[in-house]
Amino acid sequence: MEPFENPERIPIRLLHHDGHSADAIVISGDDPYRLLLEFRGESYYETAEDTFEAFGKIRDRLELIGYRPICYGACLNYYPSPMSRDMGGGVKLYRFTLGERTKANELFFIFDTEPGLAPVTFAEQNAFYVRWLDSIGV
C-alpha cells in the first residue's frame, strides 16, 4: 500500500450489534479516493470513485464482524448528492426526508457524528436514497 500524502486522521466510534462500542481511526488520502480504517490492530483499506463509496466498502467489511460506524456517513437518511460526489469527492452529505427536497444549507461531513445516530448497512442506506428519489418524483 502506498503511503498517503497529507493524511488526515479522523477518530470514529464503531457500534457492535451487541451494543458495545469501540474506537477506530479513519485515514483519508487524496485522489484517487482512498480510505484506511484502523481498528484493534487491523487495517481496512479501500479505494473507489469517491470517499463515500470507499467508506461503503469498508462498512461492508466491518458489517461482517458485527460493527457499524457511528457517523452521518453510515446513517439511513444521509447521502451525498451527485454533485457532491462529482465535485467534492462525496465527503459532504445531505439529510433526506421522504417527500421533501433537500436544503442547500444542510450539509454534513461524512465522519461527523451527534448523539442518537443509528447506523445502518450500506445497502440499506443506498435503498433509502432510491426511495427518497422516488418520493420526490425523480
N, CA, C and O atoms as a DFTB+ gen file, in Angstrom:
552 C
 N C O
     1  1       0.848      -1.175       0.000
     2  2       0.000       0.000       0.000
     3  2       0.891       1.236       0.000
     4  3       1.825       1.333       0.796
     5  1       0.604       2.168      -0.884
     6  2       1.359       3.413      -0.947
     7  2       1.004       4.289       0.256
     8  3      -0.132       4.269       0.729
     9  1       1.981       5.058       0.749
    10  2       1.649       5.968       1.862
    11  2       0.723       7.086       1.375
    12  3       0.730       7.461       0.203
    13  1      -0.052       7.590       2.291
    14  2      -0.951       8.705       1.986
    15  2      -0.157       9.997       1.956
    16  3       0.745      10.197       2.771
    17  1      -0.488      10.872       1.023
    18  2       0.083      12.207       1.034
    19  2      -0.867      13.099       1.830
    20  3      -2.081      13.053       1.635
    21  1      -0.317      13.895       2.711
    22  2      -1.117      14.789       3.552
    23  2      -2.269      14.052       4.221
    24  3      -3.423      14.458       4.079
    25  1      -1.978      12.979       4.948
    26  2      -3.070      12.197       5.539
    27  2      -3.829      12.968       6.612
    28  3      -3.262      13.772       7.352
    29  1      -5.105      12.700       6.669
    30  2      -5.950      13.241       7.728
    31  2      -6.396      12.060       8.582
    32  3      -6.947      11.089       8.065
    33  1      -6.160      12.144       9.880
    34  2      -6.541      11.070      10.808
    35  2      -7.793      11.516      11.554
    36  3      -7.780      12.526      12.258
    37  1      -8.867      10.759      11.396
    38  2     -10.159      11.143      11.955
    39  2     -10.622      10.058      12.929
    40  3     -10.848       8.918      12.524
    41  1     -10.764      10.408      14.213
    42  2     -11.286       9.413      15.160
    43  2     -12.762       9.133      14.885
    44  3     -13.521      10.028      14.515
    45  1     -13.144       7.894      15.071
    46  2     -14.527       7.481      14.815
    47  2     -14.877       6.370      15.804
    48  3     -14.004       5.628      16.255
    49  1     -16.159       6.268      16.130
    50  2     -16.634       5.185      17.008
    51  2     -17.351       4.158      16.155
    52  3     -18.013       4.488      15.171
    53  1     -17.202       2.909      16.552
    54  2     -17.900       1.802      15.909
    55  2     -18.843       1.178      16.916
    56  3     -18.495       1.026      18.087
    57  1     -20.030       0.819      16.470
    58  2     -21.033       0.188      17.325
    59  2     -21.164      -1.276      16.925
    60  3     -21.389      -1.593      15.757
    61  1     -21.022      -2.158      17.897
    62  2     -21.190      -3.590      17.647
    63  2     -22.658      -3.952      17.798
    64  3     -23.390      -3.291      18.535
    65  1     -23.089      -4.988      17.110
    66  2     -24.508      -5.382      17.175
    67  2     -24.948      -5.776      18.581
    68  3     -26.144      -5.780      18.873
    69  1     -23.990      -6.111      19.466
    70  2     -24.370      -6.449      20.846
    71  2     -24.456      -5.217      21.750
    72  3     -24.756      -5.337      22.938
    73  1     -24.191      -4.028      21.184
    74  2     -24.354      -2.791      21.940
    75  2     -23.080      -2.129      22.408
    76  3     -23.108      -0.950      22.760
    77  1     -21.959      -2.837      22.429
    78  2     -20.725      -2.168      22.874
    79  2     -20.120      -1.381      21.713
    80  3     -20.387      -1.660      20.544
    81  1     -19.305      -0.397      22.065
    82  2     -18.677       0.416      21.031
    83  2     -17.162       0.369      21.192
    84  3     -16.642      -0.024      22.236
    85  1     -16.474       0.779      20.139
    86  2     -15.017       0.755      20.131
    87  2     -14.505       1.935      19.308
    88  3     -15.200       2.459      18.437
    89  1     -13.274       2.336      19.607
    90  2     -12.640       3.429      18.879
    91  2     -11.931       2.907      17.637
    92  3     -11.410       1.792      17.620
    93  1     -11.924       3.736      16.598
    94  2     -11.194       3.441      15.372
    95  2     -10.670       4.765      14.823
    96  3     -11.054       5.841      15.283
    97  1      -9.801       4.666      13.847
    98  2      -9.254       5.845      13.165
    99  2      -9.456       5.656      11.672
   100  3      -9.149       4.600      11.118
   101  1      -9.981       6.698      11.026
   102  2     -10.074       6.720       9.572
   103  2      -8.950       7.618       9.072
   104  3      -8.775       8.738       9.552
   105  1      -8.198       7.119       8.113
   106  2      -7.136       7.904       7.491
   107  2      -7.527       8.090       6.038
   108  3      -7.715       7.123       5.300
   109  1      -7.645       9.349       5.639
   110  2      -8.063       9.625       4.266
   111  2      -6.888      10.135       3.454
   112  3      -5.973      10.778       3.968
   113  1      -6.945       9.826       2.164
   114  2      -5.904      10.262       1.249
   115  2      -6.484      11.093       0.134
   116  3      -7.691      11.322       0.065
   117  1      -5.611      11.538      -0.731
   118  2      -6.029      12.343      -1.870
   119  2      -6.429      11.425      -3.021
   120  3      -6.499      10.205      -2.866
   121  1      -6.686      12.019      -4.156
   122  2      -7.099      11.297      -5.352
   123  2      -6.058      10.258      -5.733
   124  3      -4.880      10.618      -5.722
   125  1      -6.359       9.013      -6.068
   126  2      -7.724       8.507      -6.083
   127  2      -8.245       8.353      -4.651
   128  3      -7.465       8.227      -3.707
   129  1      -9.528       8.365      -4.507
   130  2     -10.126       8.360      -3.176
   131  2      -9.814       7.059      -2.475
   132  3     -10.264       5.979      -2.858
   133  1      -9.025       7.213      -1.430
   134  2      -8.568       6.059      -0.665
   135  2      -8.896       6.291       0.798
   136  3      -8.794       7.407       1.308
   137  1      -9.284       5.232       1.452
   138  2      -9.534       5.298       2.895
   139  2      -8.887       4.099       3.557
   140  3      -8.811       3.006       2.996
   141  1      -8.429       4.344       4.763
   142  2      -7.892       3.294       5.598
   143  2      -8.547       3.441       6.958
   144  3      -8.512       4.524       7.543
   145  1      -9.137       2.385       7.469
   146  2      -9.707       2.399       8.807
   147  2      -8.889       1.439       9.648
   148  3      -8.739       0.266       9.308
   149  1      -8.362       1.953      10.753
   150  2      -7.578       1.132      11.679
   151  2      -8.422       0.867      12.912
   152  3      -9.000       1.776      13.508
   153  1      -8.474      -0.411      13.275
   154  2      -9.339      -0.822      14.371
   155  2      -8.791      -2.099      14.998
   156  3      -8.675      -3.131      14.336
   157  1      -8.458      -2.015      16.272
   158  2      -7.969      -3.160      17.040
   159  2      -6.850      -3.926      16.341
   160  3      -6.856      -5.156      16.285
   161  1      -5.887      -3.167      15.808
   162  2      -4.728      -3.783      15.173
   163  2      -4.960      -4.257      13.747
   164  3      -4.035      -4.769      13.115
   165  1      -6.165      -4.099      13.227
   166  2      -6.485      -4.481      11.846
   167  2      -6.596      -3.224      11.000
   168  3      -6.940      -2.154      11.502
   169  1      -6.301      -3.362       9.711
   170  2      -6.433      -2.263       8.764
   171  2      -7.416      -2.656       7.670
   172  3      -7.337      -3.747       7.104
   173  1      -8.336      -1.754       7.385
   174  2      -9.325      -1.943       6.327
   175  2      -9.080      -0.842       5.297
   176  3      -9.349       0.331       5.557
   177  1      -8.571      -1.228       4.130
   178  2      -8.169      -0.270       3.107
   179  2      -9.046      -0.450       1.873
   180  3      -9.267      -1.573       1.421
   181  1      -9.544       0.656       1.332
   182  2     -10.371       0.600       0.123
   183  2     -10.125       1.835      -0.734
   184  3      -9.768       2.900      -0.230
   185  1     -10.322       1.672      -2.038
   186  2     -10.307       2.774      -2.985
   187  2     -11.621       2.741      -3.752
   188  3     -12.260       1.695      -3.867
   189  1     -12.012       3.887      -4.271
   190  2     -13.261       3.965      -5.038
   191  2     -13.279       5.270      -5.822
   192  3     -12.316       6.036      -5.805
   193  1     -14.387       5.509      -6.508
   194  2     -14.560       6.733      -7.277
   195  2     -14.715       7.960      -6.392
   196  3     -14.443       9.079      -6.827
   197  1     -15.151       7.758      -5.149
   198  2     -15.276       8.860      -4.193
   199  2     -15.165       8.317      -2.777
   200  3     -15.198       7.107      -2.554
   201  1     -15.035       9.225      -1.835
   202  2     -14.858       8.845      -0.435
   203  2     -16.059       8.069       0.092
   204  3     -15.893       7.095       0.827
   205  1     -17.266       8.490      -0.277
   206  2     -18.473       7.819       0.203
   207  2     -18.486       6.350      -0.215
   208  3     -18.831       5.481       0.585
   209  1     -18.116       6.073      -1.449
   210  2     -18.100       4.690      -1.942
   211  2     -17.001       3.877      -1.259
   212  3     -17.224       2.722      -0.897
   213  1     -15.819       4.469      -1.081
   214  2     -14.742       3.768      -0.383
   215  2     -15.161       3.445       1.051
   216  3     -14.897       2.352       1.550
   217  1     -15.815       4.404       1.707
   218  2     -16.303       4.175       3.069
   219  2     -17.366       3.071       3.078
   220  3     -17.404       2.252       3.996
   221  1     -18.221       3.053       2.065
   222  2     -19.222       1.995       1.965
   223  2     -18.591       0.617       1.875
   224  3     -19.090      -0.329       2.485
   225  1     -17.513       0.489       1.133
   226  2     -16.814      -0.794       1.024
   227  2     -16.240      -1.216       2.376
   228  3     -16.315      -2.384       2.757
   229  1     -15.668      -0.253       3.092
   230  2     -15.144      -0.550       4.434
   231  2     -16.284      -0.941       5.358
   232  3     -16.154      -1.880       6.143
   233  1     -17.402      -0.229       5.271
   234  2     -18.567      -0.551       6.110
   235  2     -19.055      -1.973       5.852
   236  3     -19.403      -2.688       6.791
   237  1     -19.082      -2.383       4.598
   238  2     -19.495      -3.754       4.273
   239  2     -18.572      -4.770       4.938
   240  3     -19.036      -5.808       5.410
   241  1     -17.292      -4.489       4.979
   242  2     -16.332      -5.398       5.623
   243  2     -16.515      -5.404       7.139
   244  3     -16.454      -6.460       7.769
   245  1     -16.739      -4.220       7.726
   246  2     -16.966      -4.153       9.173
   247  2     -18.245      -4.882       9.571
   248  3     -18.313      -5.502      10.632
   249  1     -19.251      -4.800       8.714
   250  2     -20.538      -5.456       8.985
   251  2     -20.346      -6.965       9.182
   252  3     -21.061      -7.588       9.967
   253  1     -19.392      -7.539       8.476
   254  2     -19.123      -8.978       8.584
   255  2     -18.660      -9.384       9.976
   256  3     -18.830     -10.534      10.380
   257  1     -18.072      -8.434      10.715
   258  2     -17.640      -8.728      12.082
   259  2     -18.538      -8.042      13.118
   260  3     -18.196      -7.972      14.298
   261  1     -19.687      -7.540      12.661
   262  2     -20.705      -7.020      13.572
   263  2     -20.595      -5.560      13.949
   264  3     -21.240      -5.132      14.906
   265  1     -19.787      -4.760      13.220
   266  2     -19.602      -3.361      13.581
   267  2     -20.158      -2.423      12.517
   268  3     -20.154      -2.724      11.324
   269  1     -20.638      -1.268      12.996
   270  2     -21.095      -0.183      12.126
   271  2     -20.549       1.132      12.669
   272  3     -20.597       1.373      13.875
   273  1     -20.030       1.988      11.781
   274  2     -19.541       3.300      12.230
   275  2     -20.703       4.183      12.702
   276  3     -21.797       4.147      12.139
   277  1     -20.445       4.960      13.729
   278  2     -21.443       5.896      14.241
   279  2     -21.100       7.281      13.707
   280  3     -20.385       8.050      14.350
   281  1     -21.617       7.584      12.526
   282  2     -21.371       8.879      11.896
   283  2     -22.445       9.103      10.834
   284  3     -23.190       8.188      10.482
   285  1     -22.511      10.333      10.333
   286  2     -23.517      10.649       9.321
   287  2     -23.375       9.762       8.083
   288  3     -24.371       9.382       7.468
   289  1     -22.149       9.441       7.726
   290  2     -21.906       8.632       6.540
   291  2     -22.398       7.213       6.619
   292  3     -22.322       6.480       5.633
   293  1     -22.906       6.798       7.776
   294  2     -23.420       5.438       7.947
   295  2     -24.876       5.430       8.411
   296  3     -25.362       4.415       8.909
   297  1     -25.572       6.554       8.251
   298  2     -26.960       6.649       8.700
   299  2     -27.927       6.634       7.521
   300  3     -27.605       7.090       6.424
   301  1     -29.090       6.111       7.769
   302  2     -30.087       5.840       6.738
   303  2     -30.355       7.021       5.820
   304  3     -30.287       6.882       4.599
   305  1     -30.656       8.171       6.384
   306  2     -31.138       9.283       5.559
   307  2     -30.090      10.369       5.299
   308  3     -30.447      11.530       5.097
   309  1     -28.821      10.014       5.302
   310  2     -27.735      10.924       4.932
   311  2     -27.037      10.337       3.720
   312  3     -26.683       9.158       3.701
   313  1     -26.843      11.181       2.698
   314  2     -26.314      10.670       1.441
   315  2     -25.754      11.843       0.638
   316  3     -26.298      12.946       0.710
   317  1     -24.684      11.633      -0.124
   318  2     -24.168      12.730      -0.944
   319  2     -25.003      12.918      -2.206
   320  3     -25.516      11.950      -2.770
   321  1     -25.134      14.143      -2.638
   322  2     -25.802      14.412      -3.914
   323  2     -24.849      14.023      -5.041
   324  3     -23.647      13.888      -4.813
   325  1     -25.365      13.843      -6.243
   326  2     -24.466      13.561      -7.370
   327  2     -23.387      14.633      -7.533
   328  3     -22.241      14.309      -7.845
   329  1     -23.738      15.900      -7.327
   330  2     -22.740      16.965      -7.451
   331  2     -21.696      16.867      -6.338
   332  3     -20.509      17.081      -6.582
   333  1     -22.127      16.550      -5.134
   334  2     -21.191      16.390      -4.025
   335  2     -20.202      15.269      -4.324
   336  3     -19.022      15.363      -3.985
   337  1     -20.684      14.231      -4.949
   338  2     -19.813      13.105      -5.288
   339  2     -18.849      13.483      -6.406
   340  3     -17.662      13.167      -6.332
   341  1     -19.347      14.156      -7.439
   342  2     -18.514      14.506      -8.588
   343  2     -17.511      15.608      -8.273
   344  3     -16.342      15.513      -8.647
   345  1     -17.962      16.642      -7.594
   346  2     -17.121      17.821      -7.383
   347  2     -16.390      17.810      -6.038
   348  3     -15.315      18.397      -5.914
   349  1     -16.968      17.145      -5.028
   350  2     -16.384      17.197      -3.699
   351  2     -15.929      15.865      -3.148
   352  3     -15.567      15.773      -1.975
   353  1     -15.939      14.837      -3.967
   354  2     -15.445      13.546      -3.519
   355  2     -16.351      12.800      -2.571
   356  3     -15.931      11.810      -1.972
   357  1     -17.593      13.250      -2.416
   358  2     -18.542      12.527      -1.575
   359  2     -18.288      12.629      -0.087
   360  3     -18.642      11.719       0.663
   361  1     -17.674      13.730       0.362
   362  2     -17.435      13.884       1.802
   363  2     -18.498      14.737       2.485
   364  3     -18.579      14.760       3.713
   365  1     -19.302      15.428       1.711
   366  2     -20.405      16.222       2.267
   367  2     -21.721      15.544       1.908
   368  3     -21.946      15.155       0.762
   369  1     -22.585      15.411       2.915
   370  2     -23.845      14.694       2.761
   371  2     -25.024      15.603       3.053
   372  3     -24.911      16.579       3.794
   373  1     -26.140      15.269       2.464
   374  2     -27.407      15.920       2.766
   375  2     -28.238      14.997       3.645
   376  3     -28.068      13.778       3.628
   377  1     -29.130      15.595       4.407
   378  2     -30.109      14.812       5.180
   379  2     -31.371      14.749       4.325
   380  3     -31.899      15.780       3.908
   381  1     -31.844      13.548       4.070
   382  2     -33.002      13.338       3.208
   383  2     -34.220      12.931       4.033
   384  3     -34.133      12.110       4.945
   385  1     -35.351      13.528       3.685
   386  2     -36.642      13.184       4.277
   387  2     -37.559      12.806       3.130
   388  3     -37.670      13.549       2.154
   389  1     -38.214      11.664       3.234
   390  2     -39.099      11.212       2.167
   391  2     -40.127      12.295       1.842
   392  3     -40.747      12.873       2.735
   393  1     -40.292      12.555       0.551
   394  2     -41.273      13.524       0.087
   395  2     -40.834      14.971       0.126
   396  3     -41.591      15.855      -0.276
   397  1     -39.613      15.238       0.606
   398  2     -39.123      16.619       0.710
   399  2     -37.810      16.788      -0.026
   400  3     -36.982      15.878      -0.064
   401  1     -37.629      17.949      -0.604
   402  2     -36.351      18.299      -1.238
   403  2     -35.322      18.625      -0.153
   404  3     -35.678      18.991       0.968
   405  1     -34.064      18.490      -0.501
   406  2     -33.009      18.827       0.457
   407  2     -32.842      20.332       0.544
   408  3     -33.281      21.076      -0.333
   409  1     -32.202      20.765       1.614
   410  2     -31.909      22.182       1.816
   411  2     -30.415      22.385       1.591
   412  3     -29.592      21.690       2.187
   413  1     -30.074      23.328       0.740
   414  2     -28.676      23.556       0.365
   415  2     -27.783      23.887       1.552
   416  3     -26.585      23.606       1.519
   417  1     -28.341      24.474       2.589
   418  2     -27.529      24.853       3.750
   419  2     -27.399      23.740       4.780
   420  3     -26.788      23.949       5.827
   421  1     -27.951      22.575       4.515
   422  2     -27.859      21.445       5.444
   423  2     -26.905      20.389       4.906
   424  3     -27.322      19.350       4.394
   425  1     -25.614      20.681       5.034
   426  2     -24.578      19.743       4.630
   427  2     -23.882      19.202       5.868
   428  3     -23.681      19.923       6.846
   429  1     -23.519      17.937       5.820
   430  2     -22.907      17.256       6.951
   431  2     -21.642      16.555       6.481
   432  3     -21.637      15.936       5.417
   433  1     -20.570      16.643       7.261
   434  2     -19.324      15.947       6.943
   435  2     -19.503      14.460       7.216
   436  3     -20.039      14.080       8.257
   437  1     -19.068      13.637       6.310
   438  2     -19.296      12.193       6.343
   439  2     -18.910      11.533       7.670
   440  3     -19.602      10.615       8.109
   441  1     -17.832      11.968       8.318
   442  2     -17.365      11.299       9.534
   443  2     -17.789      12.002      10.821
   444  3     -17.445      11.544      11.911
   445  1     -18.528      13.103      10.715
   446  2     -19.042      13.765      11.923
   447  2     -20.164      12.940      12.529
   448  3     -20.727      12.054      11.885
   449  1     -20.474      13.247      13.766
   450  2     -21.486      12.485      14.488
   451  2     -22.264      13.404      15.422
   452  3     -21.914      14.570      15.605
   453  1     -23.299      12.871      15.992
   454  2     -24.071      13.550      17.038
   455  2     -24.753      12.455      17.850
   456  3     -24.899      11.331      17.371
   457  1     -25.170      12.767      19.064
   458  2     -25.850      11.756      19.882
   459  2     -27.118      11.250      19.190
   460  3     -27.847      12.013      18.555
   461  1     -27.356       9.967      19.325
   462  2     -28.589       9.379      18.820
   463  2     -28.548       8.860      17.394
   464  3     -29.554       8.348      16.904
   465  1     -27.413       8.977      16.712
   466  2     -27.338       8.439      15.348
   467  2     -27.441       6.917      15.385
   468  3     -26.835       6.261      16.232
   469  1     -28.212       6.373      14.461
   470  2     -28.403       4.925      14.379
   471  2     -27.850       4.431      13.043
   472  3     -28.501       4.588      12.011
   473  1     -26.657       3.835      13.053
   474  2     -26.065       3.388      11.800
   475  2     -26.815       2.204      11.192
   476  3     -27.397       1.377      11.895
   477  1     -26.779       2.156       9.867
   478  2     -27.416       1.071       9.103
   479  2     -26.374       0.502       8.147
   480  3     -25.250       0.998       8.078
   481  1     -26.753      -0.535       7.414
   482  2     -25.843      -1.105       6.428
   483  2     -25.746      -0.171       5.222
   484  3     -26.608       0.682       5.012
   485  1     -24.706      -0.343       4.451
   486  2     -24.522       0.442       3.239
   487  2     -25.662       0.156       2.253
   488  3     -26.145       1.068       1.582
   489  1     -26.082      -1.086       2.168
   490  2     -27.197      -1.451       1.279
   491  2     -28.495      -0.770       1.705
   492  3     -29.243      -0.288       0.855
   493  1     -28.774      -0.724       3.011
   494  2     -29.985      -0.055       3.498
   495  2     -29.949       1.435       3.178
   496  3     -30.965       2.019       2.802
   497  1     -28.787       2.042       3.327
   498  2     -28.633       3.467       3.044
   499  2     -28.853       3.745       1.551
   500  3     -29.538       4.703       1.192
   501  1     -28.282       2.922       0.696
   502  2     -28.470       3.080      -0.748
   503  2     -29.937       2.902      -1.132
   504  3     -30.454       3.655      -1.958
   505  1     -30.607       1.921      -0.547
   506  2     -32.027       1.668      -0.842
   507  2     -32.890       2.847      -0.392
   508  3     -33.842       3.209      -1.085
   509  1     -32.573       3.453       0.758
   510  2     -33.339       4.604       1.217
   511  2     -33.192       5.768       0.242
   512  3     -34.166       6.465      -0.042
   513  1     -31.996       5.981      -0.265
   514  2     -31.775       7.069      -1.214
   515  2     -32.644       6.875      -2.467
   516  3     -33.226       7.834      -2.973
   517  1     -32.728       5.656      -2.955
   518  2     -33.585       5.360      -4.117
   519  2     -35.048       5.632      -3.763
   520  3     -35.781       6.202      -4.572
   521  1     -35.479       5.231      -2.563
   522  2     -36.845       5.517      -2.105
   523  2     -37.096       7.017      -2.034
   524  3     -38.170       7.485      -2.411
   525  1     -36.106       7.776      -1.551
   526  2     -36.247       9.222      -1.474
   527  2     -36.410       9.813      -2.869
   528  3     -37.281      10.655      -3.088
   529  1     -35.578       9.379      -3.812
   530  2     -35.706       9.869      -5.188
   531  2     -37.111       9.624      -5.723
   532  3     -37.712      10.512      -6.327
   533  1     -37.635       8.419      -5.503
   534  2     -38.997       8.096      -5.929
   535  2     -40.023       8.992      -5.245
   536  3     -41.009       9.397      -5.860
   537  1     -39.788       9.302      -3.968
   538  2     -40.759      10.087      -3.198
   539  2     -40.880      11.532      -3.670
   540  3     -41.889      12.192      -3.421
   541  1     -39.843      12.019      -4.355
   542  2     -39.922      13.399      -4.872
   543  2     -40.138      13.413      -6.385
   544  3     -40.108      14.470      -7.015
   545  1     -40.353      12.242      -6.954
   546  2     -40.670      12.151      -8.371
   547  2     -39.489      12.277      -9.309
   548  3     -39.640      12.750     -10.436
   549  1     -38.331      11.866      -8.866
   550  2     -37.133      11.920      -9.736
   551  2     -36.906      10.568     -10.360
   552  3     -35.956      10.391     -11.124
